[in-house]
Amino acid sequence: MDVSFRRPLKELSSTAGRALLSVVGEDVVVSGVAYDSRTVTSGDLFFCVPGEKTDGHAFAVDAARRGAAALCVERPLGVGLPEVVVTDARVAMARMSAAFFGHPADDLLLLGVTGTNGKTTTAFLLESILRADGRTTGLIGTIETRVAGARKPGVRTTPESLDLHRLFLEMKRAGVEAVAMEVTSHALVLQRVEGLRFAAAAFTNLSQDHLDFHTDMEDYFCAKRSLFVPERVRAGAVNIDDPYGIALMAATMVPCVGYGRSPDADVRAVEISSGPWGQELSVTTPWGDIAMATPLIGAFNLANCLAACSTALQAGVGPASIREGLAALRAVPGRFESVDSGQPFAVVVDYAHTPEALDNVLTEARNMAKGNDGRVLCVFGCGGDRDRTKRPQMGMVAARLADVVIVTSDNPRSEDPMAIIDEVLRGVVEVKGEGADHVMPDRREAIAAALGLASGGDVVVIAGKGHETGQQFADHTIEFDDREVARDELIAMGWSGSGANLGSKERAS
């Protein structure tokens, strides 16, 4: 996006608070900001941000060569440019970027969602509610970014602070009034949302994930909890059906409502009816009772709807808009998404990549299959270069809840796919006393095998990648979309119609 203004460096430095601007740099004017030296253009302020694998200080010379006007550093480098010396370059980048772009977030109603599972669906629901409330909306999350209805693919679930403030300015210029966004634990630890204040935020749940980044579950929880402080959020909505939610309610000083099915919940589902068409529920709240309906199925989506309802109420949105917004969202890409080519069995693609998420999806699939005297067939794998300890746990979940377990590759990244599979199989063996029904490292072959084994009334769950459109290997990425692959394989099998997955259609001749 073109930014057609310039800022005095001393103005940005004073805004950063901790920054100590050297005398030589007081009159420097910057025309842009950057943290990746490859994107630096003439006149930019370059932030030397330390990362997990690389340190931005090592790229200062490259930034200078490309025309940087000044550097923001945690230690003096002496490369011939004015330097803003700070204690924490990430905090400084967040504050100075906000100042450079004119603090656009101050003019937006921000609603945040954090937790292990359910962030994406809850953010989609919140955006739908805000639209129903008559607001021009933005969405920031895993699947995509939306700016006043215009869509573009998501890069990071929560962007780096500099990118985030640039995006907020784009939204403001497009007339956006309210934004629903996912807030990850990485974003909280790495100061990507430093300086933002949310009108309300939801805590969905906490289960094992990201232990390649966090030291343990307590460290993971502390990262999530750090969103719920007065300087970051005005009010919260917390899932008290989750034990970590109960702990958060006890620890936070922010006004929060608890939601869930628990008798202690402030926002509580008291009457629920469900079917293939969706769910209807009556919810008691401090704002009065609300009757609502959603096309989304499953107990996990009921929790997501309660999260969105509670967060919206905390932000001052009325019940009528909440009802309309929940009813309007038909599906979320890659979240219990149906693939239908007229086959007499259900095919569901879901992003589930944690033990709890896989448990939720397979439990719902079992409920569907049970009603049709069918089986559950599960295709899944685990990502490489990520938390290894959850791999056997996911194997245990699949072995316990699926009738047919097919273990395959997810995104192996730099790891050996078979080494990942072997760790998953340890969990399968622990439950079944034997390995998976099928081990197929080639994900397309695994999906095709599951579809070939399925018969009327069965439910095939393809888990782990959801909305993703590529598969990452050590030195390359290939195009791969579970939904498209499943559809192609069904057509190759002769199914080329459309309609209810559990219908009784004949194969195409």
C-alpha positions as CSV (number, residue, x, y, z in Angstrom):
1,M,0.0,0.0,0.0
2,D,1.3,3.5,-0.9
3,V,1.9,5.6,2.2
4,S,2.1,9.2,1.0
5,F,3.5,10.9,4.0
6,R,6.8,11.3,6.0
7,R,7.5,11.5,9.7
8,P,10.3,13.1,11.7
9,L,12.3,10.4,13.4
10,K,12.3,12.4,16.7
11,E,8.5,12.3,16.6
12,L,8.4,8.6,16.3
13,S,11.1,8.2,18.9
14,S,9.3,10.2,21.5
15,T,6.2,8.1,20.9
16,A,8.2,4.9,21.4
17,G,8.7,6.0,25.0
18,R,11.9,4.0,25.7
19,A,13.7,5.2,22.6
20,L,16.9,7.2,23.1
21,L,17.5,9.2,19.9
22,S,21.2,10.1,19.2
23,V,21.8,13.8,18.7
24,V,23.0,13.2,15.1
25,G,19.5,11.9,14.2
26,E,17.3,14.6,15.5
27,D,16.5,16.1,12.1
28,V,16.1,12.9,10.2
29,V,12.8,12.4,8.4
30,V,11.7,8.9,7.5
31,S,9.4,8.1,4.5
32,G,8.8,4.4,5.4
33,V,9.3,1.7,8.0
34,A,10.6,-1.9,7.5
35,Y,11.8,-4.9,9.5
36,D,12.9,-7.1,6.5
37,S,16.0,-5.7,4.9
38,R,14.8,-7.1,1.5
39,T,11.9,-4.6,1.5
40,V,13.9,-1.5,2.5
41,T,13.6,1.5,0.2
42,S,15.2,4.9,0.3
43,G,14.3,6.8,3.5
44,D,13.1,3.9,5.6
45,L,13.5,3.4,9.3
46,F,14.8,-0.1,9.7
47,F,13.9,-2.1,12.8
48,C,16.6,-4.6,13.8
49,V,14.3,-7.1,15.3
50,P,15.6,-10.3,17.0
51,G,13.9,-13.5,15.8
52,E,13.9,-17.2,16.7
53,K,16.3,-18.0,13.9
54,T,17.8,-14.8,12.7
55,D,18.7,-11.4,14.3
56,G,17.7,-8.2,12.4
57,H,20.9,-6.6,13.7
58,A,22.8,-8.8,11.2
59,F,21.0,-7.2,8.3
60,A,21.7,-3.5,9.2
61,V,24.4,-3.2,6.6
62,D,22.1,-4.6,3.9
63,A,19.4,-2.1,5.0
64,A,21.9,0.7,4.8
65,R,23.0,-0.4,1.4
66,R,19.4,-0.3,0.2
67,G,18.8,3.3,1.4
68,A,17.6,3.1,5.0
69,A,17.6,6.6,6.7
70,A,18.0,5.3,10.2
71,L,18.0,2.2,12.4
72,C,16.1,1.1,15.5
73,V,18.5,-1.1,17.4
74,E,18.9,-2.8,20.8
75,R,22.7,-2.2,20.7
76,P,24.8,0.4,18.9
77,L,26.0,-0.9,15.6
78,G,28.0,2.0,14.2
79,V,27.2,1.4,10.5
80,G,27.0,5.1,9.6
81,L,23.3,5.7,10.1
82,P,21.4,7.5,12.9
83,E,20.4,4.9,15.5
84,V,17.5,4.8,17.9
85,V,18.7,2.7,20.8
86,V,15.9,0.8,22.6
87,T,15.5,-1.9,25.2
88,D,13.1,-3.9,23.1
89,A,13.1,-3.5,19.4
90,R,9.7,-5.3,19.0
91,V,8.0,-3.0,21.5
92,A,9.6,0.0,19.8
93,M,8.5,-1.2,16.4
94,A,4.9,-1.5,17.5
95,R,4.8,1.9,19.0
96,M,6.8,3.7,16.3
97,S,4.9,2.0,13.5
98,A,1.6,3.1,15.1
99,A,2.9,6.7,15.2
100,F,4.2,6.5,11.6
101,F,0.9,5.4,10.3
102,G,-1.0,7.9,12.4
103,H,-2.5,5.6,15.1
104,P,-5.2,4.2,12.8
105,A,-6.3,1.6,15.4
106,D,-7.5,4.3,17.7
107,D,-10.4,4.9,15.3
108,L,-11.5,1.3,15.0
109,L,-13.5,-1.0,17.3
110,L,-11.3,-4.0,17.8
111,L,-12.6,-7.4,18.9
112,G,-10.0,-10.0,19.6
113,V,-10.1,-13.8,19.9
114,T,-7.4,-15.9,21.6
115,G,-7.2,-19.6,22.6
116,T,-6.0,-22.9,21.1
117,N,-9.0,-23.9,19.1
118,G,-12.0,-22.0,17.7
119,K,-10.2,-18.7,17.1
120,T,-10.9,-18.6,13.3
121,T,-14.6,-19.6,13.5
122,T,-15.2,-17.2,16.4
123,A,-13.6,-14.3,14.5
124,F,-15.7,-15.1,11.4
125,L,-18.8,-15.2,13.6
126,L,-17.9,-11.8,15.2
127,E,-17.3,-10.2,11.8
128,S,-20.7,-11.5,10.7
129,I,-22.3,-10.0,13.8
130,L,-20.6,-6.7,13.3
131,R,-21.9,-6.6,9.7
132,A,-25.4,-7.4,10.9
133,D,-25.0,-4.5,13.2
134,G,-24.6,-2.2,10.2
135,R,-20.9,-1.6,10.5
136,T,-18.3,-1.7,7.7
137,T,-15.9,-4.5,8.9
138,G,-12.5,-5.9,8.7
139,L,-11.2,-9.4,9.6
140,I,-7.7,-10.5,10.4
141,G,-6.9,-14.2,10.8
142,T,-5.5,-17.5,9.7
143,I,-7.5,-18.0,6.6
144,E,-7.8,-14.6,5.1
145,T,-7.9,-10.8,5.7
146,R,-11.0,-8.8,4.8
147,V,-11.0,-5.1,4.2
148,A,-14.6,-3.7,3.8
149,G,-15.5,-7.0,2.0
150,A,-12.4,-7.3,-0.1
151,R,-10.5,-10.5,0.6
152,K,-6.8,-11.4,0.5
153,P,-5.1,-14.5,1.9
154,G,-3.8,-14.5,5.4
155,V,0.0,-14.6,5.9
156,R,0.3,-14.8,9.6
157,T,-2.7,-15.4,11.9
158,T,-1.7,-12.2,13.7
159,P,0.6,-10.0,11.5
160,E,3.8,-8.3,12.8
161,S,3.0,-5.0,14.4
162,L,4.3,-2.9,11.5
163,D,2.2,-4.9,9.0
164,L,-0.8,-4.7,11.4
165,H,-0.7,-0.9,11.7
166,R,-0.3,-0.5,7.9
167,L,-3.3,-2.8,7.5
168,F,-5.3,-0.8,10.0
169,L,-4.5,2.4,8.0
170,E,-5.7,0.6,4.8
171,M,-8.9,-0.4,6.7
172,K,-9.5,3.1,8.0
173,R,-9.1,4.6,4.5
174,A,-11.6,2.0,3.1
175,G,-14.2,3.1,5.7
176,V,-13.9,0.1,8.1
177,E,-15.3,0.8,11.5
178,A,-14.9,-2.5,13.4
179,V,-12.4,-5.3,13.1
180,A,-12.6,-8.9,14.4
181,M,-9.1,-10.5,14.7
182,E,-7.4,-13.6,16.0
183,V,-4.7,-13.0,18.6
184,T,-2.1,-15.8,18.9
185,S,0.1,-16.5,21.8
186,H,3.1,-15.8,19.5
187,A,1.6,-12.4,18.8
188,L,1.3,-11.7,22.5
189,V,4.8,-12.8,23.4
190,L,6.4,-11.1,20.4
191,Q,4.7,-7.8,21.0
192,R,2.7,-7.7,17.8
193,V,-0.3,-6.2,19.5
194,E,1.7,-3.9,21.8
195,G,-0.1,-0.6,22.2
196,L,-3.5,-1.9,20.9
197,R,-6.6,-1.8,23.2
198,F,-9.4,-4.1,22.3
199,A,-13.0,-3.2,23.1
200,A,-13.6,-6.8,24.0
201,A,-11.8,-10.2,23.6
202,A,-12.7,-13.8,23.9
203,F,-10.7,-16.7,25.4
204,T,-12.0,-19.9,23.7
205,N,-10.0,-22.7,25.4
206,L,-6.4,-24.0,26.0
207,S,-5.0,-27.4,25.1
208,Q,-1.7,-28.7,24.0
209,D,-0.1,-26.9,21.1
210,H,2.9,-24.7,20.3
211,L,5.1,-26.4,22.9
212,D,7.9,-26.0,20.4
213,F,7.6,-22.2,21.2
214,H,6.4,-22.2,24.8
215,T,8.4,-24.0,27.6
216,D,5.3,-25.7,29.0
217,M,1.5,-25.3,29.3
218,E,1.8,-22.8,32.1
219,D,4.0,-20.6,29.9
220,Y,1.5,-21.0,27.1
221,F,-1.4,-20.0,29.5
222,C,0.5,-17.0,30.7
223,A,0.9,-15.8,27.2
224,K,-2.8,-16.0,26.6
225,R,-3.6,-14.5,29.9
226,S,-1.5,-11.4,29.0
227,L,-4.2,-10.2,26.6
228,F,-6.6,-9.8,29.5
229,V,-5.0,-6.8,31.3
230,P,-6.6,-3.4,31.5
231,E,-4.1,-1.8,29.1
232,R,-4.9,-4.3,26.4
233,V,-8.6,-4.9,26.7
234,R,-11.7,-3.2,28.2
235,A,-13.8,-6.4,28.7
236,G,-13.5,-10.1,28.3
237,A,-15.6,-13.2,27.5
238,V,-14.1,-16.4,28.9
239,N,-15.1,-20.1,28.3
240,I,-15.6,-21.4,31.8
241,D,-16.3,-24.9,30.5
242,D,-12.5,-25.0,30.1
243,P,-10.3,-25.3,33.2
244,Y,-7.9,-22.7,32.0
245,G,-10.9,-20.4,31.5
246,I,-11.8,-20.8,35.2
247,A,-8.2,-20.0,36.1
248,L,-8.3,-16.9,33.8
249,M,-11.5,-15.7,35.4
250,A,-9.9,-15.9,38.8
251,A,-6.7,-14.1,37.7
252,T,-7.8,-11.3,35.5
253,M,-8.6,-7.7,36.7
254,V,-10.6,-7.0,33.5
255,P,-14.4,-7.1,33.7
256,C,-15.3,-10.6,32.2
257,V,-18.3,-12.7,31.6
258,G,-18.0,-16.5,31.7
259,Y,-19.8,-18.4,28.9
260,G,-20.6,-22.0,28.4
261,R,-23.0,-24.7,29.5
262,S,-21.8,-24.6,33.1
263,P,-24.5,-23.5,35.6
264,D,-22.0,-20.8,36.7
265,A,-21.8,-19.3,33.3
266,D,-23.1,-15.7,32.9
267,V,-23.9,-16.4,29.2
268,R,-25.3,-19.9,29.2
269,A,-26.9,-22.2,26.7
270,V,-30.0,-23.6,28.4
271,E,-32.0,-25.1,25.6
272,I,-30.3,-26.7,22.6
273,S,-31.7,-28.6,19.6
274,S,-29.5,-29.8,16.8
275,G,-29.6,-31.7,13.5
276,P,-27.9,-31.8,10.1
277,W,-29.4,-28.4,9.5
278,G,-27.6,-26.7,12.4
279,Q,-28.4,-25.8,15.9
280,E,-31.0,-23.7,17.8
281,L,-30.4,-22.5,21.3
282,S,-31.8,-20.4,24.0
283,V,-29.1,-18.4,25.9
284,T,-29.5,-16.6,29.2
285,T,-27.3,-13.5,29.6
286,P,-27.0,-10.5,31.9
287,W,-28.5,-8.5,29.0
288,G,-31.6,-10.8,28.8
289,D,-32.5,-14.1,27.2
290,I,-31.6,-14.5,23.5
291,A,-33.0,-17.2,21.1
292,M,-30.6,-17.9,18.3
293,A,-29.9,-20.3,15.5
294,T,-26.7,-21.3,13.5
295,P,-26.1,-23.5,10.5
296,L,-22.9,-24.6,12.1
297,I,-23.0,-28.1,13.7
298,G,-21.2,-29.6,16.6
299,A,-20.6,-28.9,20.3
300,F,-17.4,-27.1,19.4
301,N,-19.3,-24.7,17.2
302,L,-21.9,-24.2,19.9
303,A,-19.0,-23.0,22.1
304,N,-17.8,-20.7,19.3
305,C,-21.2,-19.2,19.0
306,L,-21.4,-18.5,22.7
307,A,-17.9,-16.9,22.5
308,A,-19.0,-14.6,19.7
309,C,-22.2,-13.8,21.4
310,S,-20.5,-13.0,24.7
311,T,-17.8,-10.9,23.1
312,A,-20.3,-8.9,21.1
313,L,-22.4,-8.2,24.1
314,Q,-19.4,-7.0,26.0
315,A,-18.7,-4.6,23.1
316,G,-22.2,-3.2,23.2
317,V,-23.7,-5.0,20.3
318,G,-27.4,-5.7,20.7
319,P,-29.2,-9.1,20.7
320,A,-30.9,-8.6,17.3
321,S,-27.6,-8.1,15.5
322,I,-26.1,-11.1,17.3
323,R,-29.1,-13.3,16.2
324,E,-28.8,-12.1,12.6
325,G,-25.0,-12.4,12.4
326,L,-24.9,-16.0,13.8
327,A,-27.6,-17.2,11.4
328,A,-25.9,-15.6,8.4
329,L,-22.6,-17.4,8.6
330,R,-23.1,-20.7,6.7
331,A,-19.6,-22.1,6.9
332,V,-16.0,-21.3,7.6
333,P,-13.4,-22.6,5.0
334,G,-11.7,-25.7,6.2
335,R,-13.6,-25.9,9.5
336,F,-15.8,-29.1,9.4
337,E,-16.3,-28.3,5.7
338,S,-18.3,-30.8,3.7
339,V,-17.1,-32.1,0.3
340,D,-20.1,-33.3,-1.6
341,S,-20.0,-35.0,-5.0
342,G,-23.2,-36.9,-4.4
343,Q,-21.6,-39.9,-2.7
344,P,-23.6,-41.8,-0.1
345,F,-21.2,-41.0,2.7
346,A,-20.0,-37.8,4.3
347,V,-16.6,-36.3,3.7
348,V,-15.5,-33.6,6.1
349,V,-12.3,-31.5,5.9
350,D,-11.1,-29.8,9.1
351,Y,-8.1,-27.9,10.3
352,A,-7.9,-29.9,13.5
353,H,-4.2,-30.2,14.3
354,T,-4.2,-30.5,18.1
355,P,-5.4,-33.5,20.2
356,E,-8.4,-31.6,21.6
357,A,-9.5,-30.3,18.1
358,L,-9.2,-33.8,16.6
359,D,-11.2,-35.2,19.5
360,N,-13.9,-32.6,18.9
361,V,-14.1,-33.3,15.2
362,L,-14.1,-37.1,15.5
363,T,-16.7,-37.0,18.3
364,E,-19.0,-35.0,16.1
365,A,-18.3,-37.3,13.1
366,R,-19.1,-40.3,15.3
367,N,-22.5,-38.7,16.2
368,M,-23.2,-38.3,12.5
369,A,-22.1,-41.8,11.7
370,K,-24.0,-43.4,14.5
371,G,-27.3,-41.9,13.3
372,N,-26.7,-43.6,9.9
373,D,-25.3,-46.9,11.1
374,G,-22.0,-45.9,9.7
375,R,-18.3,-45.8,10.6
376,V,-15.7,-43.0,11.1
377,L,-12.7,-43.1,8.8
378,C,-9.9,-40.7,9.8
379,V,-7.0,-39.4,7.6
380,F,-4.5,-37.3,9.4
381,G,-0.9,-36.5,10.1
382,C,1.2,-34.0,12.1
383,G,3.2,-31.1,11.0
384,G,7.0,-31.1,11.0
385,D,9.1,-28.5,13.0
386,R,6.3,-28.1,15.5
387,D,5.4,-29.5,18.9
388,R,6.5,-33.2,18.8
389,T,4.9,-34.1,22.1
390,K,1.4,-33.9,20.7
391,R,2.0,-36.4,17.9
392,P,1.4,-39.6,19.9
393,Q,-1.5,-37.9,21.7
394,M,-3.2,-37.3,18.3
395,G,-2.6,-40.9,17.4
396,M,-4.3,-42.0,20.6
397,V,-7.3,-39.7,19.9
398,A,-7.7,-41.2,16.4
399,A,-7.4,-44.7,17.6
400,R,-10.0,-44.2,20.3
401,L,-12.6,-42.4,18.1
402,A,-12.2,-43.6,14.5
403,D,-13.1,-47.1,13.2
404,V,-10.4,-46.8,10.4
405,V,-7.2,-44.9,11.1
406,I,-5.1,-43.8,8.1
407,V,-1.9,-42.0,9.1
408,T,-0.2,-39.8,6.5
409,S,1.9,-36.7,6.1
410,D,0.7,-33.2,7.0
411,N,3.3,-30.5,6.3
412,P,6.6,-32.4,7.1
413,R,8.7,-29.3,6.5
414,S,12.3,-30.1,7.3
415,E,11.6,-33.4,9.0
416,D,11.5,-36.9,7.6
417,P,7.8,-37.7,7.0
418,M,8.2,-41.3,8.2
419,A,9.9,-40.1,11.4
420,I,6.8,-38.0,12.2
421,I,4.5,-40.8,11.3
422,D,6.4,-43.2,13.6
423,E,5.8,-40.8,16.5
424,V,2.1,-40.7,15.7
425,L,1.9,-44.4,15.5
426,R,3.2,-44.8,19.1
427,G,-0.1,-43.3,20.3
428,V,-2.1,-45.5,18.0
429,V,-0.4,-48.6,19.3
430,E,-0.9,-47.6,22.9
431,V,-4.7,-47.6,22.4
432,K,-5.2,-50.3,19.8
433,G,-2.4,-52.6,20.7
434,E,-1.4,-52.5,17.0
435,G,-0.6,-49.9,14.4
436,A,-2.8,-47.8,12.2
437,D,-5.1,-49.6,9.7
438,H,-3.1,-47.9,6.9
439,V,0.2,-45.9,6.8
440,M,0.5,-43.9,3.6
441,P,3.0,-41.0,3.6
442,D,1.6,-39.7,0.3
443,R,-1.4,-37.6,1.4
444,R,-3.3,-37.9,-1.9
445,E,-3.0,-41.7,-1.8
446,A,-4.2,-41.7,1.8
447,I,-7.3,-39.6,1.0
448,A,-8.1,-41.8,-2.0
449,A,-7.8,-44.9,0.1
450,A,-10.2,-43.6,2.8
451,L,-12.7,-42.6,0.1
452,G,-12.4,-46.0,-1.5
453,L,-13.0,-47.8,1.8
454,A,-16.1,-45.7,2.7
455,S,-19.6,-46.9,2.2
456,G,-23.2,-45.6,2.8
457,G,-23.6,-43.8,6.1
458,D,-19.9,-43.5,6.9
459,V,-18.1,-40.3,7.7
460,V,-14.6,-39.6,6.3
461,V,-12.7,-37.0,8.3
462,I,-9.6,-35.5,6.6
463,A,-7.9,-33.6,9.4
464,G,-5.0,-31.3,9.9
465,K,-4.8,-28.9,6.9
466,G,-8.3,-27.5,6.5
467,H,-8.2,-24.4,4.4
468,E,-4.5,-24.7,3.4
469,T,-3.7,-24.8,-0.3
470,G,-0.1,-26.1,-0.2
471,Q,1.9,-28.9,1.4
472,Q,5.3,-27.9,2.8
473,F,8.4,-30.1,2.4
474,A,12.0,-29.4,3.3
475,D,13.0,-27.6,0.1
476,H,9.7,-27.0,-1.7
477,T,6.0,-26.5,-1.4
478,I,3.4,-28.1,-3.7
479,E,-0.1,-27.1,-4.4
480,F,-2.4,-29.3,-2.2
481,D,-5.9,-28.5,-1.0
482,D,-7.6,-31.4,0.9
483,R,-11.0,-30.3,-0.3
484,E,-10.0,-30.2,-4.0
485,V,-8.1,-33.5,-3.7
486,A,-11.1,-35.2,-2.1
487,R,-13.4,-33.8,-4.7
488,D,-11.1,-34.9,-7.6
489,E,-10.8,-38.4,-6.1
490,L,-14.6,-38.7,-5.6
491,I,-15.1,-37.7,-9.3
492,A,-12.5,-40.3,-10.3
493,M,-14.5,-42.9,-8.4
494,G,-17.6,-42.0,-10.4
495,W,-19.3,-39.6,-8.0
496,S,-20.1,-36.4,-9.8
497,G,-23.4,-35.3,-8.5
498,S,-24.3,-33.0,-5.6
499,G,-26.7,-33.1,-2.7
500,A,-26.9,-34.5,0.8
501,N,-23.8,-36.5,1.6
502,L,-25.7,-39.2,3.4
503,G,-28.2,-39.6,0.6
504,S,-28.6,-42.7,-1.6
505,K,-27.3,-41.5,-4.9
506,E,-26.0,-43.8,-7.6
507,R,-22.5,-43.4,-9.0
508,A,-22.2,-41.6,-12.3
509,S,-21.8,-43.9,-15.2
